[in-house]
Amino acid sequence: MVDILKHSGLVESCSEARRKISEGIVKIRNRVWKNHCQVSTNEDIPQGWEFIHCGKDKVLVKLKF
């Protein structure tokens, strides 16, 4: 999830991504991400175009796992 946030441009560094995730302000499909070390599976991250919300900011990205 840290890499997704970094590459989407919603954060400028990996440490900022980890902080925002730990604060519980990152969402995909209304699911809040709170653990930056979470193991991702196909069920965790949907494939296709999705909005990633980071506080008030959001970006549409193509997710492929």
PDB file of N, CA, C and O in Angstrom, chain B, residues numbered from 101:
ATOM      1  N   MET B 101       0.819  -1.194   0.000  1.00  0.00           N
ATOM      2  CA  MET B 101       0.000   0.000   0.000  1.00  0.00           C
ATOM      3  C   MET B 101       0.863   1.258   0.000  1.00  0.00           C
ATOM      4  O   MET B 101       0.491   2.269  -0.595  1.00  0.00           O
ATOM      5  N   VAL B 102       1.992   1.196   0.654  1.00  0.00           N
ATOM      6  CA  VAL B 102       2.907   2.340   0.680  1.00  0.00           C
ATOM      7  C   VAL B 102       3.340   2.684  -0.740  1.00  0.00           C
ATOM      8  O   VAL B 102       3.348   3.854  -1.122  1.00  0.00           O
ATOM      9  N   ASP B 103       3.701   1.672  -1.521  1.00  0.00           N
ATOM     10  CA  ASP B 103       4.128   1.902  -2.902  1.00  0.00           C
ATOM     11  C   ASP B 103       3.001   2.480  -3.752  1.00  0.00           C
ATOM     12  O   ASP B 103       3.235   3.354  -4.586  1.00  0.00           O
ATOM     13  N   ILE B 104       1.793   1.999  -3.542  1.00  0.00           N
ATOM     14  CA  ILE B 104       0.643   2.510  -4.308  1.00  0.00           C
ATOM     15  C   ILE B 104       0.452   3.994  -4.029  1.00  0.00           C
ATOM     16  O   ILE B 104       0.260   4.781  -4.955  1.00  0.00           O
ATOM     17  N   LEU B 105       0.502   4.378  -2.764  1.00  0.00           N
ATOM     18  CA  LEU B 105       0.343   5.800  -2.419  1.00  0.00           C
ATOM     19  C   LEU B 105       1.463   6.641  -3.002  1.00  0.00           C
ATOM     20  O   LEU B 105       1.221   7.726  -3.531  1.00  0.00           O
ATOM     21  N   LYS B 106       2.684   6.144  -2.906  1.00  0.00           N
ATOM     22  CA  LYS B 106       3.837   6.893  -3.412  1.00  0.00           C
ATOM     23  C   LYS B 106       3.741   7.093  -4.919  1.00  0.00           C
ATOM     24  O   LYS B 106       3.953   8.201  -5.413  1.00  0.00           O
ATOM     25  N   HIS B 107       3.423   6.035  -5.648  1.00  0.00           N
ATOM     26  CA  HIS B 107       3.352   6.127  -7.109  1.00  0.00           C
ATOM     27  C   HIS B 107       2.127   6.904  -7.595  1.00  0.00           C
ATOM     28  O   HIS B 107       2.128   7.437  -8.705  1.00  0.00           O
ATOM     29  N   SER B 108       1.094   6.967  -6.774  1.00  0.00           N
ATOM     30  CA  SER B 108      -0.105   7.706  -7.180  1.00  0.00           C
ATOM     31  C   SER B 108       0.086   9.211  -7.062  1.00  0.00           C
ATOM     32  O   SER B 108      -0.678   9.981  -7.643  1.00  0.00           O
ATOM     33  N   GLY B 109       1.105   9.638  -6.312  1.00  0.00           N
ATOM     34  CA  GLY B 109       1.336  11.060  -6.121  1.00  0.00           C
ATOM     35  C   GLY B 109       0.583  11.664  -4.947  1.00  0.00           C
ATOM     36  O   GLY B 109       0.635  12.876  -4.736  1.00  0.00           O
ATOM     37  N   LEU B 110      -0.118  10.831  -4.180  1.00  0.00           N
ATOM     38  CA  LEU B 110      -0.855  11.340  -3.023  1.00  0.00           C
ATOM     39  C   LEU B 110       0.068  11.683  -1.860  1.00  0.00           C
ATOM     40  O   LEU B 110      -0.294  12.482  -0.996  1.00  0.00           O
ATOM     41  N   VAL B 111       1.246  11.091  -1.833  1.00  0.00           N
ATOM     42  CA  VAL B 111       2.245  11.395  -0.803  1.00  0.00           C
ATOM     43  C   VAL B 111       3.584  11.589  -1.486  1.00  0.00           C
ATOM     44  O   VAL B 111       3.775  11.179  -2.631  1.00  0.00           O
ATOM     45  N   GLU B 112       4.508  12.214  -0.778  1.00  0.00           N
ATOM     46  CA  GLU B 112       5.817  12.477  -1.364  1.00  0.00           C
ATOM     47  C   GLU B 112       6.899  11.516  -0.891  1.00  0.00           C
ATOM     48  O   GLU B 112       7.972  11.446  -1.490  1.00  0.00           O
ATOM     49  N   SER B 113       6.622  10.771   0.188  1.00  0.00           N
ATOM     50  CA  SER B 113       7.633   9.852   0.697  1.00  0.00           C
ATOM     51  C   SER B 113       6.971   8.618   1.294  1.00  0.00           C
ATOM     52  O   SER B 113       5.779   8.618   1.601  1.00  0.00           O
ATOM     53  N   CYS B 114       7.755   7.585   1.450  1.00  0.00           N
ATOM     54  CA  CYS B 114       7.246   6.358   2.055  1.00  0.00           C
ATOM     55  C   CYS B 114       6.878   6.576   3.519  1.00  0.00           C
ATOM     56  O   CYS B 114       5.906   6.000   4.008  1.00  0.00           O
ATOM     57  N   SER B 115       7.647   7.402   4.218  1.00  0.00           N
ATOM     58  CA  SER B 115       7.330   7.663   5.623  1.00  0.00           C
ATOM     59  C   SER B 115       6.008   8.423   5.760  1.00  0.00           C
ATOM     60  O   SER B 115       5.239   8.176   6.689  1.00  0.00           O
ATOM     61  N   GLU B 116       5.751   9.337   4.841  1.00  0.00           N
ATOM     62  CA  GLU B 116       4.458  10.047   4.853  1.00  0.00           C
ATOM     63  C   GLU B 116       3.325   9.067   4.581  1.00  0.00           C
ATOM     64  O   GLU B 116       2.266   9.158   5.202  1.00  0.00           O
ATOM     65  N   ALA B 117       3.536   8.132   3.659  1.00  0.00           N
ATOM     66  CA  ALA B 117       2.517   7.118   3.358  1.00  0.00           C
ATOM     67  C   ALA B 117       2.241   6.261   4.588  1.00  0.00           C
ATOM     68  O   ALA B 117       1.083   6.007   4.918  1.00  0.00           O
ATOM     69  N   ARG B 118       3.290   5.816   5.264  1.00  0.00           N
ATOM     70  CA  ARG B 118       3.114   4.998   6.473  1.00  0.00           C
ATOM     71  C   ARG B 118       2.347   5.765   7.550  1.00  0.00           C
ATOM     72  O   ARG B 118       1.485   5.202   8.225  1.00  0.00           O
ATOM     73  N   ARG B 119       2.663   7.045   7.706  1.00  0.00           N
ATOM     74  CA  ARG B 119       1.978   7.862   8.708  1.00  0.00           C
ATOM     75  C   ARG B 119       0.498   7.990   8.390  1.00  0.00           C
ATOM     76  O   ARG B 119      -0.345   7.826   9.272  1.00  0.00           O
ATOM     77  N   LYS B 120       0.178   8.284   7.126  1.00  0.00           N
ATOM     78  CA  LYS B 120      -1.230   8.456   6.745  1.00  0.00           C
ATOM     79  C   LYS B 120      -2.004   7.149   6.872  1.00  0.00           C
ATOM     80  O   LYS B 120      -3.174   7.151   7.253  1.00  0.00           O
ATOM     81  N   ILE B 121      -1.353   6.036   6.554  1.00  0.00           N
ATOM     82  CA  ILE B 121      -2.017   4.742   6.717  1.00  0.00           C
ATOM     83  C   ILE B 121      -2.278   4.482   8.195  1.00  0.00           C
ATOM     84  O   ILE B 121      -3.375   4.058   8.559  1.00  0.00           O
ATOM     85  N   SER B 122      -1.290   4.729   9.055  1.00  0.00           N
ATOM     86  CA  SER B 122      -1.470   4.476  10.489  1.00  0.00           C
ATOM     87  C   SER B 122      -2.529   5.382  11.100  1.00  0.00           C
ATOM     88  O   SER B 122      -3.156   5.021  12.095  1.00  0.00           O
ATOM     89  N   GLU B 123      -2.733   6.564  10.509  1.00  0.00           N
ATOM     90  CA  GLU B 123      -3.784   7.470  10.987  1.00  0.00           C
ATOM     91  C   GLU B 123      -5.165   7.053  10.505  1.00  0.00           C
ATOM     92  O   GLU B 123      -6.169   7.607  10.953  1.00  0.00           O
ATOM     93  N   GLY B 124      -5.228   6.081   9.594  1.00  0.00           N
ATOM     94  CA  GLY B 124      -6.516   5.568   9.125  1.00  0.00           C
ATOM     95  C   GLY B 124      -7.227   6.474   8.150  1.00  0.00           C
ATOM     96  O   GLY B 124      -8.457   6.506   8.127  1.00  0.00           O
ATOM     97  N   ILE B 125      -6.473   7.222   7.331  1.00  0.00           N
ATOM     98  CA  ILE B 125      -7.133   8.130   6.397  1.00  0.00           C
ATOM     99  C   ILE B 125      -7.024   7.660   4.944  1.00  0.00           C
ATOM    100  O   ILE B 125      -7.424   8.384   4.032  1.00  0.00           O
ATOM    101  N   VAL B 126      -6.488   6.459   4.718  1.00  0.00           N
ATOM    102  CA  VAL B 126      -6.359   5.924   3.365  1.00  0.00           C
ATOM    103  C   VAL B 126      -7.473   4.909   3.136  1.00  0.00           C
ATOM    104  O   VAL B 126      -7.670   3.992   3.933  1.00  0.00           O
ATOM    105  N   LYS B 127      -8.205   5.092   2.020  1.00  0.00           N
ATOM    106  CA  LYS B 127      -9.332   4.203   1.712  1.00  0.00           C
ATOM    107  C   LYS B 127      -9.289   3.769   0.254  1.00  0.00           C
ATOM    108  O   LYS B 127      -8.937   4.549  -0.631  1.00  0.00           O
ATOM    109  N   ILE B 128      -9.650   2.523   0.020  1.00  0.00           N
ATOM    110  CA  ILE B 128      -9.967   2.008  -1.307  1.00  0.00           C
ATOM    111  C   ILE B 128     -11.302   1.302  -1.158  1.00  0.00           C
ATOM    112  O   ILE B 128     -11.456   0.426  -0.306  1.00  0.00           O
ATOM    113  N   ARG B 129     -12.276   1.682  -1.991  1.00  0.00           N
ATOM    114  CA  ARG B 129     -13.631   1.120  -1.919  1.00  0.00           C
ATOM    115  C   ARG B 129     -14.203   1.186  -0.509  1.00  0.00           C
ATOM    116  O   ARG B 129     -14.783   0.218  -0.018  1.00  0.00           O
ATOM    117  N   ASN B 130     -14.035   2.326   0.132  1.00  0.00           N
ATOM    118  CA  ASN B 130     -14.531   2.582   1.490  1.00  0.00           C
ATOM    119  C   ASN B 130     -13.920   1.667   2.541  1.00  0.00           C
ATOM    120  O   ASN B 130     -14.419   1.605   3.664  1.00  0.00           O
ATOM    121  N   ARG B 131     -12.860   0.963   2.202  1.00  0.00           N
ATOM    122  CA  ARG B 131     -12.146   0.152   3.178  1.00  0.00           C
ATOM    123  C   ARG B 131     -10.953   0.946   3.676  1.00  0.00           C
ATOM    124  O   ARG B 131     -10.109   1.369   2.886  1.00  0.00           O
ATOM    125  N   VAL B 132     -10.880   1.149   4.974  1.00  0.00           N
ATOM    126  CA  VAL B 132      -9.797   1.920   5.578  1.00  0.00           C
ATOM    127  C   VAL B 132      -8.588   1.007   5.768  1.00  0.00           C
ATOM    128  O   VAL B 132      -8.702  -0.103   6.287  1.00  0.00           O
ATOM    129  N   TRP B 133      -7.430   1.501   5.338  1.00  0.00           N
ATOM    130  CA  TRP B 133      -6.174   0.774   5.527  1.00  0.00           C
ATOM    131  C   TRP B 133      -5.471   1.363   6.737  1.00  0.00           C
ATOM    132  O   TRP B 133      -5.218   2.567   6.784  1.00  0.00           O
ATOM    133  N   LYS B 134      -5.149   0.514   7.727  1.00  0.00           N
ATOM    134  CA  LYS B 134      -4.493   0.996   8.941  1.00  0.00           C
ATOM    135  C   LYS B 134      -3.146   0.338   9.174  1.00  0.00           C
ATOM    136  O   LYS B 134      -2.433   0.723  10.100  1.00  0.00           O
ATOM    137  N   ASN B 135      -2.779  -0.635   8.368  1.00  0.00           N
ATOM    138  CA  ASN B 135      -1.531  -1.354   8.588  1.00  0.00           C
ATOM    139  C   ASN B 135      -0.719  -1.354   7.299  1.00  0.00           C
ATOM    140  O   ASN B 135      -1.099  -2.014   6.331  1.00  0.00           O
ATOM    141  N   HIS B 136       0.389  -0.625   7.271  1.00  0.00           N
ATOM    142  CA  HIS B 136       1.194  -0.537   6.056  1.00  0.00           C
ATOM    143  C   HIS B 136       1.945  -1.830   5.775  1.00  0.00           C
ATOM    144  O   HIS B 136       2.447  -2.010   4.666  1.00  0.00           O
ATOM    145  N   CYS B 137       2.035  -2.728   6.738  1.00  0.00           N
ATOM    146  CA  CYS B 137       2.736  -4.006   6.538  1.00  0.00           C
ATOM    147  C   CYS B 137       1.784  -5.125   6.142  1.00  0.00           C
ATOM    148  O   CYS B 137       2.206  -6.270   5.987  1.00  0.00           O
ATOM    149  N   GLN B 138       0.522  -4.811   5.979  1.00  0.00           N
ATOM    150  CA  GLN B 138      -0.482  -5.820   5.670  1.00  0.00           C
ATOM    151  C   GLN B 138      -0.127  -6.571   4.402  1.00  0.00           C
ATOM    152  O   GLN B 138       0.247  -5.968   3.396  1.00  0.00           O
ATOM    153  N   VAL B 139      -0.247  -7.891   4.454  1.00  0.00           N
ATOM    154  CA  VAL B 139      -0.010  -8.710   3.272  1.00  0.00           C
ATOM    155  C   VAL B 139      -1.191  -8.525   2.339  1.00  0.00           C
ATOM    156  O   VAL B 139      -2.344  -8.668   2.744  1.00  0.00           O
ATOM    157  N   SER B 140      -0.899  -8.208   1.101  1.00  0.00           N
ATOM    158  CA  SER B 140      -1.963  -7.948   0.144  1.00  0.00           C
ATOM    159  C   SER B 140      -2.254  -9.197  -0.670  1.00  0.00           C
ATOM    160  O   SER B 140      -1.342  -9.886  -1.126  1.00  0.00           O
ATOM    161  N   THR B 141      -3.502  -9.470  -0.839  1.00  0.00           N
ATOM    162  CA  THR B 141      -3.950 -10.559  -1.710  1.00  0.00           C
ATOM    163  C   THR B 141      -4.911  -9.972  -2.725  1.00  0.00           C
ATOM    164  O   THR B 141      -5.218  -8.781  -2.678  1.00  0.00           O
ATOM    165  N   ASN B 142      -5.377 -10.786  -3.626  1.00  0.00           N
ATOM    166  CA  ASN B 142      -6.334 -10.306  -4.620  1.00  0.00           C
ATOM    167  C   ASN B 142      -7.604  -9.772  -3.963  1.00  0.00           C
ATOM    168  O   ASN B 142      -8.241  -8.863  -4.496  1.00  0.00           O
ATOM    169  N   GLU B 143      -7.977 -10.329  -2.806  1.00  0.00           N
ATOM    170  CA  GLU B 143      -9.171  -9.835  -2.122  1.00  0.00           C
ATOM    171  C   GLU B 143      -8.903  -8.484  -1.459  1.00  0.00           C
ATOM    172  O   GLU B 143      -9.811  -7.664  -1.329  1.00  0.00           O
ATOM    173  N   ASP B 144      -7.650  -8.252  -1.038  1.00  0.00           N
ATOM    174  CA  ASP B 144      -7.322  -6.996  -0.372  1.00  0.00           C
ATOM    175  C   ASP B 144      -7.354  -5.815  -1.328  1.00  0.00           C
ATOM    176  O   ASP B 144      -7.908  -4.763  -1.009  1.00  0.00           O
ATOM    177  N   ILE B 145      -6.759  -5.991  -2.501  1.00  0.00           N
ATOM    178  CA  ILE B 145      -6.678  -4.899  -3.467  1.00  0.00           C
ATOM    179  C   ILE B 145      -7.439  -5.296  -4.728  1.00  0.00           C
ATOM    180  O   ILE B 145      -7.033  -6.227  -5.424  1.00  0.00           O
ATOM    181  N   PRO B 146      -8.530  -4.608  -5.030  1.00  0.00           N
ATOM    182  CA  PRO B 146      -9.278  -4.921  -6.237  1.00  0.00           C
ATOM    183  C   PRO B 146      -8.457  -4.602  -7.483  1.00  0.00           C
ATOM    184  O   PRO B 146      -7.600  -3.719  -7.459  1.00  0.00           O
ATOM    185  N   GLN B 147      -8.719  -5.320  -8.565  1.00  0.00           N
ATOM    186  CA  GLN B 147      -8.032  -5.040  -9.814  1.00  0.00           C
ATOM    187  C   GLN B 147      -8.905  -4.151 -10.681  1.00  0.00           C
ATOM    188  O   GLN B 147     -10.132  -4.238 -10.639  1.00  0.00           O
ATOM    189  N   GLY B 148      -8.281  -3.312 -11.452  1.00  0.00           N
ATOM    190  CA  GLY B 148      -8.996  -2.385 -12.319  1.00  0.00           C
ATOM    191  C   GLY B 148      -8.830  -0.961 -11.837  1.00  0.00           C
ATOM    192  O   GLY B 148      -7.982  -0.678 -10.991  1.00  0.00           O
ATOM    193  N   TRP B 149      -9.635  -0.071 -12.371  1.00  0.00           N
ATOM    194  CA  TRP B 149      -9.549   1.351 -12.011  1.00  0.00           C
ATOM    195  C   TRP B 149     -10.283   1.591 -10.704  1.00  0.00           C
ATOM    196  O   TRP B 149     -11.452   1.231 -10.560  1.00  0.00           O
ATOM    197  N   GLU B 150      -9.592   2.200  -9.756  1.00  0.00           N
ATOM    198  CA  GLU B 150     -10.170   2.481  -8.440  1.00  0.00           C
ATOM    199  C   GLU B 150      -9.733   3.860  -7.963  1.00  0.00           C
ATOM    200  O   GLU B 150      -8.643   4.328  -8.293  1.00  0.00           O
ATOM    201  N   PHE B 151     -10.593   4.501  -7.188  1.00  0.00           N
ATOM    202  CA  PHE B 151     -10.215   5.736  -6.519  1.00  0.00           C
ATOM    203  C   PHE B 151      -9.520   5.384  -5.216  1.00  0.00           C
ATOM    204  O   PHE B 151     -10.014   4.559  -4.447  1.00  0.00           O
ATOM    205  N   ILE B 152      -8.384   6.002  -4.969  1.00  0.00           N
ATOM    206  CA  ILE B 152      -7.709   5.902  -3.683  1.00  0.00           C
ATOM    207  C   ILE B 152      -7.908   7.239  -2.987  1.00  0.00           C
ATOM    208  O   ILE B 152      -7.556   8.288  -3.525  1.00  0.00           O
ATOM    209  N   HIS B 153      -8.471   7.193  -1.794  1.00  0.00           N
ATOM    210  CA  HIS B 153      -8.723   8.396  -1.002  1.00  0.00           C
ATOM    211  C   HIS B 153      -7.655   8.514   0.059  1.00  0.00           C
ATOM    212  O   HIS B 153      -7.353   7.551   0.765  1.00  0.00           O
ATOM    213  N   CYS B 154      -7.091   9.686   0.167  1.00  0.00           N
ATOM    214  CA  CYS B 154      -6.093   9.967   1.199  1.00  0.00           C
ATOM    215  C   CYS B 154      -6.492  11.290   1.830  1.00  0.00           C
ATOM    216  O   CYS B 154      -6.060  12.356   1.391  1.00  0.00           O
ATOM    217  N   GLY B 155      -7.317  11.210   2.861  1.00  0.00           N
ATOM    218  CA  GLY B 155      -7.890  12.423   3.438  1.00  0.00           C
ATOM    219  C   GLY B 155      -8.877  13.024   2.455  1.00  0.00           C
ATOM    220  O   GLY B 155      -9.775  12.331   1.977  1.00  0.00           O
ATOM    221  N   LYS B 156      -8.722  14.304   2.147  1.00  0.00           N
ATOM    222  CA  LYS B 156      -9.609  14.977   1.202  1.00  0.00           C
ATOM    223  C   LYS B 156      -9.189  14.749  -0.245  1.00  0.00           C
ATOM    224  O   LYS B 156      -9.973  14.994  -1.162  1.00  0.00           O
ATOM    225  N   ASP B 157      -7.967  14.284  -0.457  1.00  0.00           N
ATOM    226  CA  ASP B 157      -7.460  14.066  -1.811  1.00  0.00           C
ATOM    227  C   ASP B 157      -7.823  12.667  -2.303  1.00  0.00           C
ATOM    228  O   ASP B 157      -7.905  11.717  -1.525  1.00  0.00           O
ATOM    229  N   LYS B 158      -8.036  12.568  -3.597  1.00  0.00           N
ATOM    230  CA  LYS B 158      -8.259  11.253  -4.192  1.00  0.00           C
ATOM    231  C   LYS B 158      -7.685  11.245  -5.595  1.00  0.00           C
ATOM    232  O   LYS B 158      -7.555  12.280  -6.248  1.00  0.00           O
ATOM    233  N   VAL B 159      -7.347  10.046  -6.034  1.00  0.00           N
ATOM    234  CA  VAL B 159      -6.785   9.885  -7.364  1.00  0.00           C
ATOM    235  C   VAL B 159      -7.298   8.571  -7.929  1.00  0.00           C
ATOM    236  O   VAL B 159      -7.466   7.593  -7.201  1.00  0.00           O
ATOM    237  N   LEU B 160      -7.543   8.558  -9.222  1.00  0.00           N
ATOM    238  CA  LEU B 160      -7.989   7.343  -9.905  1.00  0.00           C
ATOM    239  C   LEU B 160      -6.754   6.637 -10.456  1.00  0.00           C
ATOM    240  O   LEU B 160      -5.994   7.214 -11.234  1.00  0.00           O
ATOM    241  N   VAL B 161      -6.560   5.389 -10.049  1.00  0.00           N
ATOM    242  CA  VAL B 161      -5.401   4.620 -10.503  1.00  0.00           C
ATOM    243  C   VAL B 161      -5.837   3.261 -10.988  1.00  0.00           C
ATOM    244  O   VAL B 161      -6.883   2.752 -10.584  1.00  0.00           O
ATOM    245  N   LYS B 162      -5.031   2.667 -11.860  1.00  0.00           N
ATOM    246  CA  LYS B 162      -5.292   1.308 -12.311  1.00  0.00           C
ATOM    247  C   LYS B 162      -4.487   0.373 -11.423  1.00  0.00           C
ATOM    248  O   LYS B 162      -3.257   0.415 -11.410  1.00  0.00           O
ATOM    249  N   LEU B 163      -5.192  -0.465 -10.687  1.00  0.00           N
ATOM    250  CA  LEU B 163      -4.553  -1.410  -9.788  1.00  0.00           C
ATOM    251  C   LEU B 163      -4.470  -2.764 -10.473  1.00  0.00           C
ATOM    252  O   LEU B 163      -5.446  -3.244 -11.051  1.00  0.00           O
ATOM    253  N   LYS B 164      -3.316  -3.362 -10.401  1.00  0.00           N
ATOM    254  CA  LYS B 164      -3.119  -4.696 -10.961  1.00  0.00           C
ATOM    255  C   LYS B 164      -2.242  -5.445  -9.983  1.00  0.00           C
ATOM    256  O   LYS B 164      -1.143  -5.000  -9.651  1.00  0.00           O
ATOM    257  N   PHE B 165      -2.728  -6.581  -9.524  1.00  0.00           N
ATOM    258  CA  PHE B 165      -2.000  -7.324  -8.519  1.00  0.00           C
ATOM    259  C   PHE B 165      -1.547  -8.640  -9.090  1.00  0.00           C
ATOM    260  O   PHE B 165      -0.906  -9.427  -8.394  1.00  0.00           O
TER     261      PHE B 165
END
